[in-house]
């Protein structure tokens, strides 16, 4: 498997199941996608998300499943019935729809743990081998890279400035790498972004 960042805005994601696992999956995709949750009973937390909820028994009949997933960009099986989950996956493969299976035969889509900032998104996956590791890495990033959003903004700002002052792209890239690796920049960012800007200007632009 390879990681991709995919734009699902305006597209439909269908989730089978109405329990805690379905809630986690629905929370991951909502509100970026139009999420529909289908289950025999649906937890109140899912309803509160504001997604479309259909309370209905899902039988393993292929025609019934095909009707439910029509127009879906992605389907998730999160029921407690492995056989049903697997059948949903088989129908998805027949229809050419990407599929994630929460319990049963592996699908062709994995849902990672995600660390988000204002200017970045990092996806972490151990392919199901250790749910604790993505959580550990997420906390590590949040603890050790507190100024990451500000650093990304600084890089963007100084990248434009360097384009006007230094014609050589390799030299510009070298300076930007040095700024990222400069511990003093991170120290300034931890206290005051303006101080970081002044430090970078003195050291790298004069």
C-alpha positions as CSV (number, residue, x, y, z in Angstrom):
1,X,0.0,0.0,0.0
2,X,1.1,3.6,-0.6
3,X,-0.1,6.7,1.2
4,X,-2.2,9.3,-0.7
5,X,-3.9,12.6,0.4
6,X,-7.3,12.5,-1.3
7,X,-9.9,15.3,-1.7
8,X,-13.3,13.9,-0.9
9,X,-15.2,17.2,-0.8
10,X,-18.5,16.9,-2.4
11,X,-18.2,13.1,-2.6
12,X,-20.1,10.4,-0.9
13,X,-18.7,8.0,1.8
14,X,-21.0,5.1,2.8
15,X,-20.4,3.4,6.2
16,X,-22.1,0.2,7.2
17,X,-22.6,-0.2,11.0
18,X,-23.9,2.0,13.7
19,X,-21.6,1.4,16.7
20,X,-18.4,2.8,18.1
21,X,-16.2,1.7,15.2
22,X,-18.7,3.3,12.7
23,X,-18.6,6.5,14.8
24,X,-14.8,6.7,14.5
25,X,-14.9,6.1,10.8
26,X,-17.7,8.7,10.3
27,X,-15.8,11.2,12.5
28,X,-12.7,10.8,10.3
29,X,-14.6,11.6,7.0
30,X,-17.0,14.2,8.3
31,X,-17.4,17.0,7.4
32,X,-15.0,16.8,4.4
33,X,-17.2,14.3,2.7
34,X,-20.9,13.6,2.5
35,X,-21.2,10.7,4.9
36,X,-24.1,8.2,5.1
37,X,-24.2,5.7,7.9
38,X,-26.4,2.6,7.5
39,X,-27.1,0.3,10.4
40,X,-29.7,-1.8,12.2
41,X,-29.3,0.7,15.1
42,X,-27.2,3.9,15.1
43,X,-25.5,5.3,18.2
44,X,-26.6,8.7,19.4
45,X,-23.0,10.1,18.9
46,X,-23.2,9.3,15.2
47,X,-26.5,11.1,14.9
48,X,-25.0,14.1,16.6
49,X,-22.3,14.4,14.0
50,X,-24.9,15.6,11.5
51,X,-24.3,12.9,9.0
52,X,-27.0,11.1,7.0
53,X,-28.3,8.1,9.0
54,X,-30.3,5.3,7.6
55,X,-31.7,2.8,10.2
56,X,-32.2,-0.4,8.3
57,X,-31.2,-4.0,8.5
58,X,-28.5,-4.7,6.0
59,X,-28.8,-8.2,4.6
60,X,-25.9,-10.0,2.8
61,X,-27.8,-9.9,-0.5
62,X,-25.5,-8.4,-3.2
63,X,-28.3,-6.5,-5.0
64,X,-29.3,-4.8,-1.7
65,X,-25.7,-3.8,-0.9
66,X,-25.2,-2.6,-4.5
67,X,-28.2,-0.3,-4.1
68,X,-26.8,1.2,-0.9
69,X,-23.4,2.0,-2.3
70,X,-24.5,3.4,-5.6
71,X,-22.7,6.7,-6.2
72,X,-20.2,6.2,-3.3
73,X,-16.6,7.3,-3.7
74,X,-15.6,5.1,-0.8
75,X,-17.3,2.5,1.3
76,X,-16.5,1.3,4.9
77,X,-17.7,-1.9,6.5
78,X,-17.8,-1.5,10.2
79,X,-20.5,-4.0,11.3
80,X,-20.0,-6.7,13.9
81,X,-20.6,-9.4,11.2
82,X,-17.4,-10.3,9.4
83,X,-19.2,-12.3,6.7
84,X,-21.4,-9.3,5.9
85,X,-18.3,-7.0,5.9
86,X,-16.6,-9.3,3.5
87,X,-19.6,-9.5,1.2
88,X,-19.8,-5.7,1.1
89,X,-16.1,-5.7,0.1
90,X,-16.7,-8.2,-2.7
91,X,-19.5,-6.0,-4.1
92,X,-17.3,-2.9,-3.9
93,X,-14.6,-4.6,-5.8
94,X,-17.1,-5.7,-8.5
95,X,-18.3,-2.0,-8.7
96,X,-14.7,-0.6,-8.6
97,X,-15.4,1.3,-5.4
98,X,-12.5,1.7,-2.9
99,X,-13.3,-0.2,0.3
100,X,-12.1,-0.2,3.9
101,X,-12.9,-3.2,6.1
102,X,-12.9,-2.6,9.9
103,X,-13.2,-6.3,10.7
104,X,-12.7,-9.1,8.1
105,X,-10.7,-9.6,4.9
106,X,-8.5,-6.6,4.3
107,X,-9.9,-4.0,2.0
108,X,-7.9,-1.8,-0.5
109,X,-8.0,1.3,1.7
110,X,-6.5,1.8,5.1
111,X,-7.6,4.7,7.4
112,X,-4.6,6.2,9.2
113,X,-4.2,8.1,12.4
114,X,-3.9,11.8,11.5
115,X,-2.0,14.7,13.2
116,X,-3.4,18.0,11.9
117,X,-2.2,21.6,12.3
118,X,-3.3,24.8,10.6
119,X,-0.7,24.3,7.9
120,X,0.0,20.6,7.8
121,X,-1.5,17.1,8.0
122,X,0.5,13.9,8.8
123,X,-0.9,10.4,8.4
124,X,0.5,7.5,10.4
125,X,-0.2,3.8,9.9
126,X,1.3,0.5,11.1
127,X,-1.1,-1.4,8.8
128,X,-3.0,-2.6,11.8
129,X,-0.1,-4.2,13.6
130,X,0.0,-1.7,16.5
131,X,-2.8,0.8,17.2
132,X,-0.7,2.3,20.1
133,X,2.2,3.4,17.8
134,X,0.3,6.0,15.8
135,X,-1.0,7.5,19.0
136,X,2.6,7.6,20.4
137,X,4.0,9.2,17.3
138,X,1.1,11.7,17.3
139,X,1.9,12.7,20.9
140,X,5.6,12.9,20.1
141,X,5.0,15.3,17.2
142,X,2.7,17.4,19.3
143,X,5.2,17.6,22.1
144,X,8.4,18.0,20.2
145,X,7.2,20.1,17.2
146,X,5.0,22.7,18.9
147,X,6.1,25.4,16.6
148,X,5.6,23.4,13.4
149,X,2.7,25.6,12.1
150,X,4.7,28.8,12.6
151,X,7.8,27.2,11.0
152,X,5.7,26.3,7.9
153,X,4.5,29.9,7.7
154,X,8.0,31.2,8.1
155,X,9.3,28.9,5.3
156,X,6.5,30.1,3.0
157,X,7.2,33.7,3.7
158,X,11.0,33.5,3.4
159,X,10.8,31.3,0.3
160,X,9.1,34.1,-1.5
161,X,11.6,36.6,-0.2
162,X,14.5,34.5,-1.3
163,X,13.1,34.2,-4.8
164,X,13.5,37.9,-5.1
165,X,17.0,38.1,-3.7
166,X,18.8,34.9,-4.7
167,X,18.4,33.6,-8.3
168,X,20.0,30.2,-7.7
169,X,17.3,27.7,-6.6
170,X,19.8,25.3,-5.0
171,X,21.1,28.1,-2.8
172,X,17.6,29.1,-1.8
173,X,16.8,25.5,-0.9
174,X,20.1,25.3,1.1
175,X,19.1,28.4,3.2
176,X,15.6,27.1,3.8
177,X,17.0,23.8,5.0
178,X,19.4,25.6,7.4
179,X,16.5,27.6,8.8
180,X,14.6,24.5,9.6
181,X,17.6,22.9,11.2
182,X,18.6,26.0,13.2
183,X,17.7,25.3,16.8
184,X,17.7,29.0,17.6
185,X,14.8,29.5,15.2
186,X,12.8,26.9,17.0
187,X,13.6,28.5,20.3
188,X,12.5,31.9,19.1
189,X,9.3,30.4,17.7
190,X,8.5,28.9,21.0
191,X,8.4,32.4,22.5
192,X,7.7,34.9,19.8
193,X,7.3,34.6,16.0
194,X,8.4,38.1,15.4
195,X,11.7,37.4,17.2
196,X,12.2,34.4,14.9
197,X,11.6,36.6,11.8
198,X,14.2,39.2,13.0
199,X,16.7,36.5,13.8
200,X,16.4,34.8,10.4
201,X,16.6,38.2,8.6
202,X,19.8,39.1,10.5
203,X,21.5,35.7,10.0
204,X,20.4,34.6,6.6
205,X,19.3,37.6,4.5
206,X,22.1,40.2,5.2
